[in-house]
Amino acid sequence: MDETLEHWFLREIVAHEAALMRYISRAWPDRNEAHDIRQEIYTKVFEAAAAVRPTLPRQFLFTIARNLILDKLRHGKIVSIELHGDLESLNVLIDTVSPERMFGARQELRRLTRAFQLLPPLCREIVWRRKVEELPQKEVASLLGINERAVERGVARGIRLLSEYFYGNRVLTESPGDRQPIADEDEHGMHS
């Protein structure tokens, strides 16, 4: 059964009105404008949901609220010392992360770390420098004493191996003290 947008909006968005008004009151310097700001937020959420309904409505609502308030502050060049110091504490998205989601994210991070450690050494080094440190390809090539094409191949290979591990049928076979790379490598740490 297709629920109307209006019913969805009442159930998923207006249900958080009290929290939204507290947020606006803390974030906006003029409390007399809080109801107008709420209406602007509701309008933006409603229009966006008419196209595609967000999967996390509460987070979507507060993201819209935060962005709208920040835009208004920037455009109005309103800078309050209390407000400026408190903007980060107003990030309600952080407050809404459930313990289950945090636990799941930690498990995924551990899994990624294990998979990353099992990449062939040179491939791991290339991926780390390009994707984590965000160094230019030329600089990575120079640091590692290889050509730029080898850096390209190393990144592609590393991403492919990590993807196969996460989304394919590759299984970790690590046992304590016995780390085996995810794939074989040649003498330069690259797969031919």
N, C-alpha and C positions, 0 to 999 in steps of 0.2 A: 504494500500500500504506500503510495507516494504521499508524503506529508507536505502540506503547503509551506511555503517559505515563511509566512506569517507565524504559523504554529511553531516551526523550528526556531524562529527568531525569539519568540516569547520563552520557549523552553530552554534554549541554549545560550541566549545572550542576555535578555532582560532579567533572567534569573540571577545574574551577577551584578545587578544595578547597585546594590549597597556597597560592594567591594569596589566597583568602578568609581562611585562618587567619593569614597575615601581616598582612592588613588588620585583622582582629579584634585581634590581638596589639598592633598599634600604636595602635588606637583605644580599646581597653577597658582600664581601669586594673588590673583583677584578672585575671591570666592563668589562674588556676585556673577561671575561668568561661568561658573561650574555647570549649570544646567544647559547653557548654550553649547559648551564644549561636549557635554554628554550627547546632545542631539547630533552634533557633527560626527562624533564617533559612531553613533548608531547608524547614521546615514551611510557612512563609508562601509561599515560592516554589512549592512543590508544590501547595498549595491554590489559589493564583492560576492556575497553569498548568493545573489541572484544568478551570477555566472557559474560559480563553483562553490559548493558548501565546504567550508574548511573541516578537516578531520579532527582538529583540536580547537573547538570553538572558543573556549575560555582564553587560551593562549593567543589565539587570533585576535580576540577582542582587546586584550591588553597590549598586544603588539601595535595594533592600530592606534590605541589611546596614547601609548608612549611616543610613537612616531608623530602623531598629530600635535601633541604638546611640544615636542622638541622642535618641530617645524615652526609652530607659532612663536616659540621663544626665540628662535634664530631670526625669523622675519621681523619680529617686533623689537629685536635687540634688547629683550627684557632679561636682565641677569641679576638674580637675587643671590646673595651670598649663601643663604640657607638652602635655596633651591639648587644652586650649582653644586654645593657639597653633598646634597641628598639625592641627586639624579640616579646614581648607581644603586642606592638602596631601594629605589622605586622600581627596579627591574623585577616585576612580578613573575616573569617566566622562570626565574631561578627558584622562587618560592613554591612553584607548582610542580616541581620535579618530584615524583613519588620515589620512595625508597626502592621499589621494585625496578623502576626505570634506571635509577642510579646503579643498582646492583647489576642489571643487564648490561649497562654501558661499561661497567668495570670488567665484566666477563669478556665482552667484545674486545676491549683494550688489551686484556691479557692474551687473548687468542691472537690478536694482530701482532702483539709483541713477540709471541712464540714463533709465529709464521715468519715475521721479519728476521728474527735471529737465525732462522733456518735457511735463509737465502744464501747463495754462494757469497763469500766475502766481498769480492769486488763488486758484484751486482748490488749487494746490500749497501756498500759504501756509495755507489753511484746514486741509488734511489734516495738514500738519506740526504746526500748533499743537494740533489736537485729538488726533491719534493718536500723535505722537512726544512732544510736550511735555505731553500729557494735560491741557490747559487745559479748563475748563468751557465749554460752548457759549456761554453768556452773555458770558463774558470774551473769547472769540475775536471775537464779534460786536462788542463794544465796542472792542477793539483795532483791528479792521479797518474800523470805521465802517459796518457792514452789520447787517441784522436777523438774528435767530436762525434764521429760516426759510432765509435764504441760506446760513448756516453748515451747516445740515442738508443742503441740496441740494448744497453744495460737497463735503462729506464723501462723500455717496452717489455723486456723480459721479466724484470722484477714485478711490474704491475700485473703482467699476465700470470706469473706464478702465484702472487698473492690472491688474485681473482680466482684462479683455479682452486686454491685452497679454500677460499670462502664460499664460492658459488659452484664449484665443480665437484669432482670426485676425488680430489687429492686429499690424502689423510696424513696427519702428522704421525711420524713413527719415532718420536724422540723419547728416549728413556733417560733417567738421570745419569749424567756423566757421559752420555753417548749421543751427541748432537750430530745428526746427519743432515746435510743440506737438502733442501726440497728437491733440487734437480742437480744432475751432473754438470760439471763445468770443465772447460779446457784449461790449458796452462795459464791463460790470462784472466781466468775467472769468468769467462763468457761462454755461453752456450753456442755452439756452432750451428 
